[in-house]
Amino acid sequence: MASSDHHFADRPGPDSEQPDDTVWTVDRIRALGPVTDIATAARIFGLSRAAAYELAKRGQFPVAVLRFGSRYRIPVAAILHALHLPVADEQPPDPPPPAT
């Protein structure tokens, strides 16, 4: 197989989105704001959009899902926490003052 050939599973289907090769860094995730949509959260967790919606409907998405009417929103802090990433820029504590 030539190096430009792809496996069938690597190709987007007619109803799927283009493959997303985004690297999700902690800064990129934080830049999403306080909440994000389920499709973005699915990409962060390596899930398909369809799987994400199915898990959300069953209450089994990897983090808490907020539902507003027919829309799902995912708290970005919950994503960071689930991935064991710092939720905020954590500054080291100030050193104690020198003893005099």
A tleap script that builds the chain and sets N, CA, C and O, in Angstrom:
source leaprc.protein.ff14SB
mol = sequence {
  NMET ALA SER SER ASP HIE HIE PHE ALA ASP
  ARG PRO GLY PRO ASP SER GLU GLN PRO ASP
  ASP THR VAL TRP THR VAL ASP ARG ILE ARG
  ALA LEU GLY PRO VAL THR ASP ILE ALA THR
  ALA ALA ARG ILE PHE GLY LEU SER ARG ALA
  ALA ALA TYR GLU LEU ALA LYS ARG GLY GLN
  PHE PRO VAL ALA VAL LEU ARG PHE GLY SER
  ARG TYR ARG ILE PRO VAL ALA ALA ILE LEU
  HIE ALA LEU HIE LEU PRO VAL ALA ASP GLU
  GLN PRO PRO ASP PRO PRO PRO PRO ALA CTHR
}
set mol.1.N position { 0.849 -1.167 0.000 }
set mol.1.CA position { 0.000 0.000 0.000 }
set mol.1.C position { 0.892 1.227 0.000 }
set mol.1.O position { 1.847 1.296 0.773 }
set mol.2.N position { 0.599 2.190 -0.848 }
set mol.2.CA position { 1.376 3.418 -0.930 }
set mol.2.C position { 1.176 4.242 0.328 }
set mol.2.O position { 0.157 4.119 1.007 }
set mol.3.N position { 2.147 5.075 0.633 }
set mol.3.CA position { 2.071 5.859 1.865 }
set mol.3.C position { 0.926 6.860 1.846 }
set mol.3.O position { 0.483 7.307 2.904 }
set mol.4.N position { 0.436 7.224 0.651 }
set mol.4.CA position { -0.673 8.172 0.597 }
set mol.4.C position { -2.028 7.487 0.768 }
set mol.4.O position { -3.042 8.165 0.936 }
set mol.5.N position { -2.060 6.138 0.729 }
set mol.5.CA position { -3.309 5.417 0.941 }
set mol.5.C position { -3.697 5.476 2.405 }
set mol.5.O position { -2.842 5.551 3.287 }
set mol.6.N position { -4.997 5.441 2.649 }
set mol.6.CA position { -5.507 5.456 4.013 }
set mol.6.C position { -6.378 4.243 4.215 }
set mol.6.O position { -6.927 3.695 3.259 }
set mol.7.N position { -6.507 3.826 5.446 }
set mol.7.CA position { -7.446 2.771 5.774 }
set mol.7.C position { -8.854 3.324 5.647 }
set mol.7.O position { -9.065 4.527 5.800 }
set mol.8.N position { -9.811 2.463 5.370 }
set mol.8.CA position { -11.196 2.888 5.229 }
set mol.8.C position { -11.664 3.640 6.464 }
set mol.8.O position { -12.365 4.645 6.347 }
set mol.9.N position { -11.287 3.167 7.649 }
set mol.9.CA position { -11.742 3.797 8.897 }
set mol.9.C position { -11.209 5.212 9.049 }
set mol.9.O position { -11.791 6.011 9.783 }
set mol.10.N position { -10.105 5.540 8.367 }
set mol.10.CA position { -9.523 6.874 8.476 }
set mol.10.C position { -10.269 7.890 7.624 }
set mol.10.O position { -10.092 9.095 7.803 }
set mol.11.N position { -11.098 7.420 6.701 }
set mol.11.CA position { -11.804 8.320 5.801 }
set mol.11.C position { -13.137 8.733 6.404 }
set mol.11.O position { -13.860 7.910 6.966 }
set mol.12.N position { -13.451 10.005 6.281 }
set mol.12.CA position { -14.762 10.423 6.781 }
set mol.12.C position { -15.855 9.850 5.896 }
set mol.12.O position { -15.709 9.784 4.676 }
set mol.13.N position { -16.949 9.436 6.516 }
set mol.13.CA position { -18.092 8.953 5.769 }
set mol.13.C position { -18.895 10.126 5.244 }
set mol.13.O position { -18.576 11.274 5.551 }
set mol.14.N position { -19.924 9.864 4.463 }
set mol.14.CA position { -20.708 10.959 3.904 }
set mol.14.C position { -21.405 11.797 4.962 }
set mol.14.O position { -21.662 12.980 4.739 }
set mol.15.N position { -21.718 11.205 6.114 }
set mol.15.CA position { -22.403 11.946 7.171 }
set mol.15.C position { -21.479 12.417 8.278 }
set mol.15.O position { -21.938 13.002 9.258 }
set mol.16.N position { -20.190 12.174 8.139 }
set mol.16.CA position { -19.267 12.543 9.216 }
set mol.16.C position { -18.508 13.816 8.873 }
set mol.16.O position { -18.492 14.276 7.731 }
set mol.17.N position { -17.889 14.360 9.892 }
set mol.17.CA position { -17.084 15.553 9.710 }
set mol.17.C position { -15.701 15.147 9.219 }
set mol.17.O position { -15.340 13.971 9.261 }
set mol.18.N position { -14.944 16.107 8.761 }
set mol.18.CA position { -13.560 15.840 8.376 }
set mol.18.C position { -12.784 15.412 9.613 }
set mol.18.O position { -13.114 15.842 10.718 }
set mol.19.N position { -11.754 14.571 9.455 }
set mol.19.CA position { -10.958 14.196 10.621 }
set mol.19.C position { -10.367 15.444 11.273 }
set mol.19.O position { -9.987 16.398 10.594 }
set mol.20.N position { -10.300 15.417 12.572 }
set mol.20.CA position { -9.786 16.560 13.322 }
set mol.20.C position { -8.441 16.187 13.917 }
set mol.20.O position { -8.356 15.322 14.789 }
set mol.21.N position { -7.384 16.846 13.440 }
set mol.21.CA position { -6.054 16.540 13.943 }
set mol.21.C position { -5.595 17.580 14.956 }
set mol.21.O position { -4.397 17.761 15.170 }
set mol.22.N position { -6.550 18.261 15.579 }
set mol.22.CA position { -6.247 19.271 16.583 }
set mol.22.C position { -5.558 18.642 17.784 }
set mol.22.O position { -5.970 17.588 18.270 }
set mol.23.N position { -4.520 19.290 18.250 }
set mol.23.CA position { -3.872 18.875 19.493 }
set mol.23.C position { -4.491 19.702 20.602 }
set mol.23.O position { -4.415 20.930 20.597 }
set mol.24.N position { -5.106 19.011 21.556 }
set mol.24.CA position { -5.799 19.706 22.636 }
set mol.24.C position { -4.860 19.899 23.813 }
set mol.24.O position { -4.671 18.993 24.624 }
set mol.25.N position { -4.273 21.086 23.903 }
set mol.25.CA position { -3.424 21.439 25.034 }
set mol.25.C position { -4.283 22.031 26.131 }
set mol.25.O position { -5.433 22.403 25.896 }
set mol.26.N position { -3.735 22.117 27.317 }
set mol.26.CA position { -4.484 22.702 28.435 }
set mol.26.C position { -4.884 24.135 28.106 }
set mol.26.O position { -5.997 24.547 28.432 }
set mol.27.N position { -4.009 24.900 27.472 }
set mol.27.CA position { -4.339 26.288 27.125 }
set mol.27.C position { -5.445 26.351 26.079 }
set mol.27.O position { -6.315 27.220 26.143 }
set mol.28.N position { -5.414 25.448 25.131 }
set mol.28.CA position { -6.445 25.431 24.090 }
set mol.28.C position { -7.805 25.056 24.680 }
set mol.28.O position { -8.830 25.619 24.296 }
set mol.29.N position { -7.808 24.109 25.607 }
set mol.29.CA position { -9.063 23.727 26.253 }
set mol.29.C position { -9.595 24.890 27.085 }
set mol.29.O position { -10.784 25.205 27.019 }
set mol.30.N position { -8.726 25.533 27.869 }
set mol.30.CA position { -9.156 26.682 28.679 }
set mol.30.C position { -9.708 27.801 27.821 }
set mol.30.O position { -10.637 28.497 28.232 }
set mol.31.N position { -9.143 27.986 26.620 }
set mol.31.CA position { -9.571 29.071 25.733 }
set mol.31.C position { -10.997 28.871 25.217 }
set mol.31.O position { -11.568 29.785 24.623 }
set mol.32.N position { -11.576 27.698 25.435 }
set mol.32.CA position { -12.952 27.450 25.009 }
set mol.32.C position { -13.953 28.275 25.808 }
set mol.32.O position { -15.085 28.476 25.368 }
set mol.33.N position { -13.544 28.750 26.972 }
set mol.33.CA position { -14.454 29.513 27.824 }
set mol.33.C position { -15.013 28.630 28.922 }
set mol.33.O position { -14.485 27.545 29.164 }
set mol.34.N position { -16.064 29.065 29.588 }
set mol.34.CA position { -16.585 28.300 30.721 }
set mol.34.C position { -17.285 27.000 30.322 }
set mol.34.O position { -17.256 26.028 31.077 }
set mol.35.N position { -17.914 26.972 29.138 }
set mol.35.CA position { -18.581 25.756 28.661 }
set mol.35.C position { -18.284 25.579 27.176 }
set mol.35.O position { -17.900 26.524 26.487 }
set mol.36.N position { -18.468 24.351 26.699 }
set mol.36.CA position { -18.308 24.064 25.283 }
set mol.36.C position { -19.419 23.139 24.833 }
set mol.36.O position { -20.161 22.596 25.651 }
set mol.37.N position { -19.526 22.965 23.539 }
set mol.37.CA position { -20.567 22.079 23.012 }
set mol.37.C position { -20.098 20.631 23.094 }
set mol.37.O position { -18.916 20.357 23.304 }
set mol.38.N position { -21.034 19.718 22.926 }
set mol.38.CA position { -20.726 18.306 23.095 }
set mol.38.C position { -19.817 17.781 21.982 }
set mol.38.O position { -19.018 16.874 22.218 }
set mol.39.N position { -19.926 18.336 20.779 }
set mol.39.CA position { -19.067 17.881 19.681 }
set mol.39.C position { -17.600 18.199 19.979 }
set mol.39.O position { -16.721 17.379 19.716 }
set mol.40.N position { -17.337 19.382 20.525 }
set mol.40.CA position { -15.956 19.750 20.877 }
set mol.40.C position { -15.455 18.886 22.019 }
set mol.40.O position { -14.328 18.392 21.975 }
set mol.41.N position { -16.276 18.699 23.036 }
set mol.41.CA position { -15.873 17.841 24.158 }
set mol.41.C position { -15.613 16.418 23.672 }
set mol.41.O position { -14.688 15.761 24.151 }
set mol.42.N position { -16.411 15.942 22.736 }
set mol.42.CA position { -16.203 14.602 22.183 }
set mol.42.C position { -14.833 14.498 21.537 }
set mol.42.O position { -14.127 13.510 21.741 }
set mol.43.N position { -14.447 15.506 20.760 }
set mol.43.CA position { -13.126 15.475 20.109 }
set mol.43.C position { -12.007 15.475 21.151 }
set mol.43.O position { -10.997 14.793 20.976 }
set mol.44.N position { -12.180 16.232 22.222 }
set mol.44.CA position { -11.155 16.271 23.275 }
set mol.44.C position { -10.980 14.883 23.889 }
set mol.44.O position { -9.856 14.456 24.152 }
set mol.45.N position { -12.083 14.184 24.116 }
set mol.45.CA position { -12.032 12.852 24.721 }
set mol.45.C position { -11.796 11.739 23.705 }
set mol.45.O position { -11.700 10.571 24.081 }
set mol.46.N position { -11.701 12.085 22.425 }
set mol.46.CA position { -11.448 11.074 21.405 }
set mol.46.C position { -12.684 10.252 21.057 }
set mol.46.O position { -12.575 9.096 20.650 }
set mol.47.N position { -13.854 10.855 21.219 }
set mol.47.CA position { -15.114 10.175 20.922 }
set mol.47.C position { -15.701 10.714 19.626 }
set mol.47.O position { -15.424 11.850 19.242 }
set mol.48.N position { -16.500 9.915 18.961 }
set mol.48.CA position { -17.241 10.423 17.815 }
set mol.48.C position { -18.400 11.260 18.333 }
set mol.48.O position { -18.812 11.135 19.486 }
set mol.49.N position { -18.904 12.096 17.480 }
set mol.49.CA position { -20.042 12.938 17.849 }
set mol.49.C position { -21.249 12.074 18.212 }
set mol.49.O position { -21.933 12.334 19.202 }
set mol.50.N position { -21.502 11.053 17.410 }
set mol.50.CA position { -22.648 10.166 17.674 }
set mol.50.C position { -22.494 9.454 19.011 }
set mol.50.O position { -23.459 9.344 19.768 }
set mol.51.N position { -21.303 8.974 19.307 }
set mol.51.CA position { -21.063 8.286 20.584 }
set mol.51.C position { -21.253 9.255 21.748 }
set mol.51.O position { -21.805 8.883 22.784 }
set mol.52.N position { -20.798 10.492 21.582 }
set mol.52.CA position { -20.930 11.486 22.641 }
set mol.52.C position { -22.394 11.757 22.960 }
set mol.52.O position { -22.778 11.804 24.129 }
set mol.53.N position { -23.209 11.934 21.931 }
set mol.53.CA position { -24.631 12.177 22.164 }
set mol.53.C position { -25.295 10.967 22.809 }
set mol.53.O position { -26.136 11.118 23.695 }
set mol.54.N position { -24.927 9.782 22.375 }
set mol.54.CA position { -25.509 8.568 22.957 }
set mol.54.C position { -25.125 8.447 24.438 }
set mol.54.O position { -25.973 8.131 25.272 }
set mol.55.N position { -23.866 8.694 24.761 }
set mol.55.CA position { -23.421 8.637 26.159 }
set mol.55.C position { -24.129 9.704 26.993 }
set mol.55.O position { -24.523 9.442 28.130 }
set mol.56.N position { -24.291 10.891 26.441 }
set mol.56.CA position { -24.964 11.970 27.164 }
set mol.56.C position { -26.423 11.604 27.439 }
set mol.56.O position { -26.933 11.845 28.533 }
set mol.57.N position { -27.083 11.026 26.450 }
set mol.57.CA position { -28.486 10.630 26.635 }
set mol.57.C position { -28.630 9.579 27.726 }
set mol.57.O position { -29.633 9.554 28.439 }
set mol.58.N position { -27.626 8.707 27.858 }
set mol.58.CA position { -27.669 7.648 28.870 }
set mol.58.C position { -27.089 8.096 30.214 }
set mol.58.O position { -27.090 7.327 31.174 }
set mol.59.N position { -26.599 9.325 30.286 }
set mol.59.CA position { -25.978 9.802 31.520 }
set mol.59.C position { -24.614 9.194 31.772 }
set mol.59.O position { -24.186 9.082 32.920 }
set mol.60.N position { -23.917 8.795 30.693 }
set mol.60.CA position { -22.633 8.124 30.828 }
set mol.60.C position { -21.481 8.884 30.174 }
set mol.60.O position { -20.403 8.321 29.985 }
set mol.61.N position { -21.691 10.147 29.828 }
set mol.61.CA position { -20.594 10.943 29.254 }
set mol.61.C position { -19.510 11.067 30.319 }
set mol.61.O position { -19.825 11.084 31.509 }
set mol.62.N position { -18.237 11.154 29.921 }
set mol.62.CA position { -17.143 11.166 30.911 }
set mol.62.C position { -17.216 12.265 31.970 }
set mol.62.O position { -16.608 12.137 33.032 }
set mol.63.N position { -17.951 13.342 31.694 }
set mol.63.CA position { -18.100 14.433 32.672 }
set mol.63.C position { -19.569 14.856 32.707 }
set mol.63.O position { -20.377 14.424 31.885 }
set mol.64.N position { -19.890 15.709 33.676 }
set mol.64.CA position { -21.253 16.216 33.802 }
set mol.64.C position { -21.665 16.955 32.531 }
set mol.64.O position { -20.877 17.696 31.942 }
set mol.65.N position { -22.900 16.741 32.125 }
set mol.65.CA position { -23.449 17.378 30.935 }
set mol.65.C position { -24.609 18.263 31.363 }
set mol.65.O position { -25.503 17.825 32.088 }
set mol.66.N position { -24.588 19.499 30.915 }
set mol.66.CA position { -25.682 20.423 31.180 }
set mol.66.C position { -26.594 20.415 29.964 }
set mol.66.O position { -26.119 20.520 28.833 }
set mol.67.N position { -27.879 20.293 30.178 }
set mol.67.CA position { -28.806 20.279 29.060 }
set mol.67.C position { -29.711 21.490 29.150 }
set mol.67.O position { -30.355 21.733 30.170 }
set mol.68.N position { -29.748 22.245 28.063 }
set mol.68.CA position { -30.600 23.423 27.947 }
set mol.68.C position { -31.506 23.200 26.743 }
set mol.68.O position { -31.104 23.434 25.604 }
set mol.69.N position { -32.725 22.749 26.999 }
set mol.69.CA position { -33.618 22.395 25.899 }
set mol.69.C position { -33.035 21.213 25.147 }
set mol.69.O position { -32.804 20.151 25.724 }
set mol.70.N position { -32.801 21.400 23.867 }
set mol.70.CA position { -32.215 20.325 23.067 }
set mol.70.C position { -30.703 20.445 22.958 }
set mol.70.O position { -30.070 19.642 22.272 }
set mol.71.N position { -30.119 21.426 23.616 }
set mol.71.CA position { -28.668 21.648 23.535 }
set mol.71.C position { -27.949 21.087 24.755 }
set mol.71.O position { -28.424 21.190 25.886 }
set mol.72.N position { -26.795 20.492 24.492 }
set mol.72.CA position { -25.933 19.999 25.554 }
set mol.72.C position { -24.740 20.935 25.674 }
set mol.72.O position { -24.188 21.375 24.666 }
set mol.73.N position { -24.344 21.240 26.902 }
set mol.73.CA position { -23.148 22.041 27.160 }
set mol.73.C position { -22.312 21.306 28.194 }
set mol.73.O position { -22.839 20.687 29.118 }
set mol.74.N position { -21.006 21.388 28.020 }
set mol.74.CA position { -20.070 20.691 28.891 }
set mol.74.C position { -19.194 21.725 29.583 }
set mol.74.O position { -18.556 22.530 28.904 }
set mol.75.N position { -19.142 21.732 30.923 }
set mol.75.CA position { -18.255 22.664 31.630 }
set mol.75.C position { -16.783 22.338 31.327 }
set mol.75.O position { -16.339 21.200 31.474 }
set mol.76.N position { -16.056 23.353 30.909 }
set mol.76.CA position { -14.645 23.167 30.570 }
set mol.76.C position { -13.848 22.751 31.808 }
set mol.76.O position { -12.923 21.947 31.700 }
set mol.77.N position { -14.190 23.281 32.967 }
set mol.77.CA position { -13.485 22.892 34.197 }
set mol.77.C position { -13.628 21.392 34.442 }
set mol.77.O position { -12.685 20.752 34.909 }
set mol.78.N position { -14.791 20.825 34.135 }
set mol.78.CA position { -15.002 19.385 34.317 }
set mol.78.C position { -14.128 18.574 33.360 }
set mol.78.O position { -13.615 17.516 33.724 }
set mol.79.N position { -13.963 19.072 32.141 }
set mol.79.CA position { -13.086 18.396 31.176 }
set mol.79.C position { -11.657 18.397 31.698 }
set mol.79.O position { -10.991 17.362 31.701 }
set mol.80.N position { -11.188 19.562 32.141 }
set mol.80.CA position { -9.820 19.666 32.664 }
set mol.80.C position { -9.622 18.744 33.861 }
set mol.80.O position { -8.608 18.054 33.967 }
set mol.81.N position { -10.600 18.741 34.756 }
set mol.81.CA position { -10.522 17.895 35.946 }
set mol.81.C position { -10.462 16.412 35.556 }
set mol.81.O position { -9.655 15.658 36.099 }
set mol.82.N position { -11.312 16.000 34.620 }
set mol.82.CA position { -11.345 14.597 34.191 }
set mol.82.C position { -10.022 14.168 33.553 }
set mol.82.O position { -9.625 13.007 33.641 }
set mol.83.N position { -9.353 15.119 32.912 }
set mol.83.CA position { -8.071 14.817 32.266 }
set mol.83.C position { -6.884 15.039 33.204 }
set mol.83.O position { -5.730 14.952 32.786 }
set mol.84.N position { -7.175 15.322 34.461 }
set mol.84.CA position { -6.144 15.564 35.483 }
set mol.84.C position { -5.224 16.716 35.081 }
set mol.84.O position { -4.005 16.652 35.241 }
set mol.85.N position { -5.848 17.771 34.553 }
set mol.85.CA position { -5.121 18.979 34.178 }
set mol.85.C position { -5.527 20.093 35.128 }
set mol.85.O position { -6.648 20.092 35.637 }
set mol.86.N position { -4.627 21.048 35.375 }
set mol.86.CA position { -5.001 22.155 36.267 }
set mol.86.C position { -6.136 22.970 35.659 }
set mol.86.O position { -6.111 23.303 34.474 }
set mol.87.N position { -7.123 23.285 36.479 }
set mol.87.CA position { -8.285 24.027 36.008 }
set mol.87.C position { -7.931 25.480 35.746 }
set mol.87.O position { -8.454 26.082 34.807 }
set mol.88.N position { -7.056 26.052 36.553 }
set mol.88.CA position { -6.639 27.444 36.388 }
set mol.88.C position { -5.126 27.506 36.391 }
set mol.88.O position { -4.446 26.571 36.815 }
set mol.89.N position { -4.613 28.629 35.908 }
set mol.89.CA position { -3.166 28.818 35.997 }
set mol.89.C position { -2.801 28.842 37.464 }
set mol.89.O position { -3.126 29.784 38.187 }
set mol.90.N position { -2.140 27.821 37.881 }
set mol.90.CA position { -1.803 27.718 39.293 }
set mol.90.C position { -0.446 28.354 39.537 }
set mol.90.O position { 0.571 27.942 38.980 }
set mol.91.N position { -0.464 29.356 40.375 }
set mol.91.CA position { 0.767 30.039 40.755 }
set mol.91.C position { 1.321 29.357 41.991 }
set mol.91.O position { 0.566 29.012 42.900 }
set mol.92.N position { 2.627 29.160 42.034 }
set mol.92.CA position { 3.178 28.590 43.264 }
set mol.92.C position { 2.935 29.539 44.422 }
set mol.92.O position { 2.948 30.757 44.239 }
set mol.93.N position { 2.713 28.998 45.615 }
set mol.93.CA position { 2.473 29.879 46.752 }
set mol.93.C position { 3.695 30.752 47.030 }
set mol.93.O position { 4.833 30.359 46.774 }
set mol.94.N position { 3.430 31.939 47.558 }
set mol.94.CA position { 4.531 32.816 47.929 }
set mol.94.C position { 5.367 32.146 49.001 }
set mol.94.O position { 4.830 31.512 49.909 }
set mol.95.N position { 6.689 32.286 48.897 }
set mol.95.CA position { 7.523 31.694 49.945 }
set mol.95.C position { 7.303 32.430 51.257 }
set mol.95.O position { 6.992 33.621 51.257 }
set mol.96.N position { 7.461 31.737 52.361 }
set mol.96.CA position { 7.291 32.418 53.657 }
set mol.96.C position { 8.360 33.498 53.811 }
set mol.96.O position { 9.460 33.377 53.272 }
set mol.97.N position { 8.026 34.553 54.552 }
set mol.97.CA position { 9.047 35.612 54.753 }
set mol.97.C position { 10.224 35.038 55.558 }
set mol.97.O position { 10.050 34.142 56.383 }
set mol.98.N position { 11.416 35.573 55.298 }
set mol.98.CA position { 12.591 35.073 56.025 }
set mol.98.C position { 12.454 35.324 57.526 }
set mol.98.O position { 11.949 36.361 57.955 }
set mol.99.N position { 12.902 34.381 58.289 }
set mol.99.CA position { 12.872 34.521 59.748 }
set mol.99.C position { 13.906 35.552 60.149 }
set mol.99.O position { 15.037 35.545 59.663 }
set mol.100.N position { 13.501 36.437 61.041 }
set mol.100.CA position { 14.460 37.465 61.520 }
set mol.100.C position { 14.756 37.314 62.966 }
set mol.100.O position { 15.535 38.089 63.521 }
savepdb mol mol.pdb
quit
